Amino acid sequence: MSFAETFKALADPCRREILQLLKNGKLSAGEIGSHFNMTGATISYHLNVLKKADLVWETKVKNFVYYELNTSVVDEILLWLTDLRGGKNNEEEL
């Protein structure tokens, strides 16, 4: 995983919204697209950026492609950010 690719993927609000949708479980590309007012090609582009950053996994079942959140990458980012803060937790700063 490249942090550069991950942060590039997270920089876009549409991709962040896709990740929010996927936190509830896997969805097909069509189900994801139904939440947005954009073309299927644009949704596909955003999904490819998320895949390249390893933030989502793709599973093909017959004629459908399903996407799900890769929480291990999210955990890595959180660990890195916590380390960057010096291991402080939120309660210490309040």
C-alpha positions in Angstrom: 0.0 0.0 0.0 1.2 3.5 -0.9 0.2 6.3 1.5 0.3 8.6 -1.5 -2.3 6.5 -3.4 -4.4 6.2 -0.3 -4.5 9.9 0.5 -5.1 10.7 -3.2 -8.1 8.4 -3.1 -9.4 9.9 0.2 -9.0 13.4 -1.1 -12.2 13.2 -3.2 -15.5 13.6 -1.4 -17.3 11.2 -3.8 -14.8 8.4 -3.0 -15.1 9.1 0.7 -18.9 8.8 0.3 -18.4 5.4 -1.5 -16.3 4.2 1.4 -19.1 5.3 3.8 -21.6 3.2 1.8 -19.3 0.2 1.9 -18.8 0.3 5.6 -22.3 -1.4 5.9 -21.2 -4.3 3.6 -20.5 -5.2 0.1 -22.4 -3.5 -2.8 -22.5 -4.0 -6.5 -21.2 -1.2 -8.8 -24.9 -0.5 -9.8 -26.0 -0.2 -6.2 -23.1 2.2 -5.5 -24.0 4.2 -8.6 -27.6 4.6 -7.6 -26.5 6.9 -4.8 -24.9 9.4 -7.1 -26.0 11.6 -10.0 -23.1 10.6 -12.3 -22.4 8.2 -15.2 -21.5 4.6 -14.7 -18.1 5.4 -16.3 -17.4 8.0 -13.6 -18.4 5.6 -10.8 -16.1 3.0 -12.4 -13.3 5.6 -12.4 -13.7 6.3 -8.7 -13.9 2.6 -7.9 -10.7 2.0 -9.8 -8.9 4.7 -7.8 -10.1 3.1 -4.6 -9.0 -0.3 -5.8 -5.6 1.0 -6.7 -5.2 2.4 -3.2 -6.3 -1.0 -1.8 -9.2 0.7 0.0 -11.7 -1.6 -1.6 -11.8 -5.2 -2.8 -13.5 -6.4 -5.9 -15.3 -9.7 -6.2 -16.9 -10.9 -9.4 -20.1 -13.1 -9.2 -21.6 -14.1 -12.5 -22.4 -10.8 -14.3 -22.0 -8.6 -11.2 -19.0 -7.0 -9.6 -19.2 -6.4 -5.9 -17.0 -4.1 -3.8 -16.2 -4.1 -0.1 -14.2 -2.0 2.2 -10.7 -3.2 3.0 -10.5 -2.3 6.7 -6.9 -3.4 7.0 -5.7 -0.4 5.0 -7.9 1.8 7.2 -6.3 0.3 10.3 -2.8 1.0 8.9 -3.7 4.6 8.2 -5.1 5.0 11.7 -2.0 3.4 13.2 0.3 5.7 11.3 -1.7 8.8 12.2 -1.7 7.8 15.9 2.0 7.3 15.8 2.4 10.7 14.1 0.6 12.3 17.0 3.0 10.7 19.3 0.5 8.1 20.6 -1.6 10.6 22.4 -5.3 9.8 22.7 -8.2 12.2 22.5 -8.9 12.2 26.2 -5.4 13.6 27.1 -6.1 16.7 25.0 -9.5 17.5 26.4 
